Amino acid sequence: MIQRIQSLYLLIGAVISLGLTLVFSVWTTVANSVYYIIDLWEQNAITIKMIPILFIISGVMSLISIFLFKHRKNQFIVNRLNILINLILLGILIYHLLTLSGEMQVSKKGIGAVLPIIVIVLLVLANKAIKKDEDLVKSVDRLR
């Protein structure tokens, strides 16, 4: 299970979605208040509250996909849904980073906004490896 390369990609993606979001900041305002993903629960806007929820869903879906190693087609579908969730998350993050209040001076964007891109790349690599495994199994079945 873990010895397959796609499982490693998925595990790294889950660690990024669940663990590193607590370490890296999303943005720093002009008043030097740093916002982490966990701090976004306390905001009023529903779209900002969706950011930590989508990170958690993405990490859990990556973990679920690791354990679907016997069902490669289902694993492929779960990864595609996870890519879609990360694209939505990236869109919400970009929207809020571009429309931060008090942007007369420049605020600092943190690396937390780049994490969905890294997870998307890992999920695409995992899907390529799953497709390669599926093609290998089909070619062996053809020989029988």
C-alpha positions as CSV (number, residue, x, y, z in Angstrom):
1,M,0.0,0.0,0.0
2,I,2.5,2.7,1.1
3,Q,5.3,1.2,-1.1
4,R,3.4,2.4,-4.2
5,I,4.5,5.9,-5.5
6,Q,0.9,7.2,-5.7
7,S,0.4,6.3,-2.0
8,L,3.4,8.4,-1.1
9,Y,2.1,11.3,-3.2
10,L,-1.3,11.1,-1.5
11,L,0.3,10.8,1.9
12,I,2.4,14.0,1.3
13,G,-0.7,15.7,0.0
14,A,-2.6,14.8,3.2
15,V,0.2,16.0,5.4
16,I,0.3,19.3,3.5
17,S,-3.5,19.7,3.7
18,L,-3.9,18.7,7.3
19,G,-0.6,19.6,9.0
20,L,1.3,22.3,7.2
21,T,-1.7,24.6,7.0
22,L,-1.3,25.0,10.8
23,V,2.3,26.0,10.4
24,F,2.3,28.4,7.5
25,S,0.4,31.7,7.4
26,V,-2.1,32.6,4.8
27,W,-1.6,36.4,4.9
28,T,-0.2,39.1,7.1
29,T,-2.1,42.4,7.3
30,V,-0.6,45.9,7.4
31,A,-1.1,45.9,11.2
32,N,1.2,42.9,11.4
33,S,-1.6,40.5,12.4
34,V,-0.8,37.1,11.0
35,Y,-3.6,34.9,9.8
36,Y,-3.3,31.1,9.9
37,I,-5.8,28.7,8.6
38,I,-7.1,27.9,12.1
39,D,-7.7,31.6,12.7
40,L,-10.1,31.8,9.8
41,W,-12.8,30.0,11.9
42,E,-13.4,33.2,13.8
43,Q,-14.2,35.3,10.8
44,N,-17.7,36.4,9.9
45,A,-17.8,35.7,6.2
46,I,-18.9,32.2,5.2
47,T,-16.4,32.0,2.3
48,I,-13.5,32.6,4.7
49,K,-14.9,29.9,7.1
50,M,-15.0,27.5,4.1
51,I,-11.2,27.7,3.7
52,P,-10.3,25.5,6.7
53,I,-13.2,23.2,6.0
54,L,-12.0,22.6,2.5
55,F,-8.4,22.0,3.7
56,I,-9.7,19.4,6.1
57,I,-11.9,17.7,3.4
58,S,-9.0,17.6,1.0
59,G,-6.7,16.0,3.6
60,V,-9.3,13.4,4.6
61,M,-10.0,12.6,0.9
62,S,-6.3,12.0,0.3
63,L,-6.2,9.6,3.3
64,I,-9.3,7.8,2.1
65,S,-7.8,7.5,-1.4
66,I,-4.7,5.8,0.1
67,F,-6.8,3.0,1.5
68,L,-8.6,2.5,-1.9
69,F,-5.5,0.9,-3.3
70,K,-7.4,-2.3,-4.3
71,H,-10.0,-0.2,-6.3
72,R,-7.9,1.9,-8.6
73,K,-10.8,3.3,-10.6
74,N,-12.5,4.6,-7.4
75,Q,-9.1,5.9,-6.2
76,F,-8.8,7.8,-9.5
77,I,-12.3,9.3,-9.1
78,V,-11.7,10.3,-5.5
79,N,-8.4,12.1,-6.6
80,R,-10.3,13.9,-9.3
81,L,-12.9,15.2,-6.8
82,N,-10.0,16.2,-4.5
83,I,-8.4,18.1,-7.3
84,L,-11.7,19.9,-7.8
85,I,-12.0,20.7,-4.1
86,N,-8.4,22.1,-4.2
87,L,-9.2,24.3,-7.2
88,I,-12.3,25.7,-5.4
89,L,-10.1,26.3,-2.4
90,L,-7.5,28.0,-4.5
91,G,-10.1,30.2,-6.1
92,I,-11.5,31.3,-2.7
93,L,-8.0,32.0,-1.4
94,I,-7.1,34.1,-4.4
95,Y,-10.3,36.0,-4.3
96,H,-9.8,36.9,-0.6
97,L,-6.1,37.7,-1.1
98,L,-7.0,40.1,-3.9
99,T,-9.8,41.8,-1.9
100,L,-8.3,42.1,1.5
101,S,-9.6,45.1,3.3
102,G,-7.2,48.0,4.0
103,E,-5.1,47.3,0.9
104,M,-3.9,50.9,0.5
105,Q,-0.6,49.6,1.7
106,V,0.6,46.2,0.6
107,S,0.0,43.3,2.9
108,K,2.2,40.2,2.8
109,K,0.8,37.0,1.3
110,G,1.9,33.9,3.1
111,I,2.9,30.5,1.7
112,G,-0.3,29.0,3.0
113,A,-2.0,30.3,-0.2
114,V,0.3,28.2,-2.4
115,L,-0.4,25.0,-0.6
116,P,-3.4,24.0,-2.7
117,I,-1.3,24.3,-5.8
118,I,1.3,21.9,-4.3
119,V,-1.5,19.5,-3.4
120,I,-3.0,19.7,-6.9
121,V,0.4,18.8,-8.4
122,L,0.8,15.8,-6.1
123,L,-2.7,14.6,-6.9
124,V,-2.1,14.8,-10.6
125,L,1.2,12.8,-10.2
126,A,-0.7,10.3,-8.1
127,N,-3.4,10.0,-10.8
128,K,-0.7,9.4,-13.5
129,A,0.8,6.6,-11.4
130,I,-2.6,5.1,-10.8
131,K,-3.3,5.2,-14.6
132,K,0.0,3.5,-15.2
133,D,-0.8,0.7,-12.8
134,E,-4.2,0.3,-14.3
135,D,-2.7,0.0,-17.8
136,L,-0.2,-2.5,-16.6
137,V,-3.0,-4.7,-15.1
138,K,-5.0,-4.5,-18.3
139,S,-1.9,-5.5,-20.4
140,V,-1.3,-8.5,-18.2
141,D,-5.0,-9.5,-18.5
142,R,-4.8,-9.2,-22.2
143,L,-1.9,-11.8,-22.3
144,R,-3.9,-14.4,-20.5
